[in-house]
Structures are given as C-alpha cells and as structure tokens.
Amino acid sequence: MEQDNVRTKYVLAWVNAHDKLEFESHYPDGSPLAFDSEEEAIAAIPPDATRLVLKSVRRHHGG
C-alpha cells in the first residue's frame, strides 16, 4: 500500500519595504534556512527583529 511521506520544516521571513516576502537565506543555493521545530525558528530570530515563522511542508507520494 502506498503512503505519503510528509516533511515539515519552519523558515523565517519578513515583508520588505516593497511589500515582498524576504527569507533568511543561508544555504549556498539561496534556499532559506530551515528549522526542525517552531521553537528553534523562534530562537533564531535576531534581537529587536520581527519575523514571520512559516511552516513549510513537503509531501512525497510513494510506496
């Protein structure tokens, strides 16, 4: 029987002055820094900064 494989990560983002969503990019390929838990993401927010904590869900369908 086939099952879905779901992987959840959390990323930090903010809205810039041009109303565009920006992400904390730390990987060489430009992808956003991802955390395994919401608590880890919150702990990574810089002092005196405001960030959105977004839940990123990747779903693979496989057997």
N, C-alpha and C positions, 0 to 999 in steps of 0.2 A: 504494500500500500504506500502511495506517495505522500510525503509530508512537506510542509513549508518550513524552511529554515529562516528564522527571523533574527536579525541582529540589531540591537538598539544602542545608539551612541548619543552623546549630548555635545553640542557645539555652542560656542559663544558668538554673538553677533550684536550689531548696533545699526541704527539708521543714521546715515551721514547727513550733511547739510543739504544735499541734493535729493533727499528722500529715497536713497538707495540703500539696500541692505549690504553691510560690510561684515566680513567674518575675520576672526582671529586666524590668520594663515601662518602656519609654522612648518609645514612639510615642504620639501623641495619641489614637489609637483604643484604647489599652490593650494592644495586641499586644506580645508580648515582643521585646526587642532580638534581632535575628538576625545571625549572623556567617557569612561565606562559607567559613570553614575552622575546623577544630577548634583549630588553633594560635591563631587570632585570638580565639576564645572563651576559651581558657585565659589568654591575655594580659590579658583584660578582667576577670578575677576580682580583686576588691579584696584588698589585703594582709590577711593573717591571716584570710581568709574561706574557707569551704568551699562549693563549688558543684558541682552535677551538670551535666555538659555533655551535653545531649540532642541527638540527631540528628533533625532534622525533615525529612521527605521529603514533597513534594507531587507527586502524579502526575496528569498530564492525559492523557486519551486523545484523540487527534486524528489528522487526516490531513495 
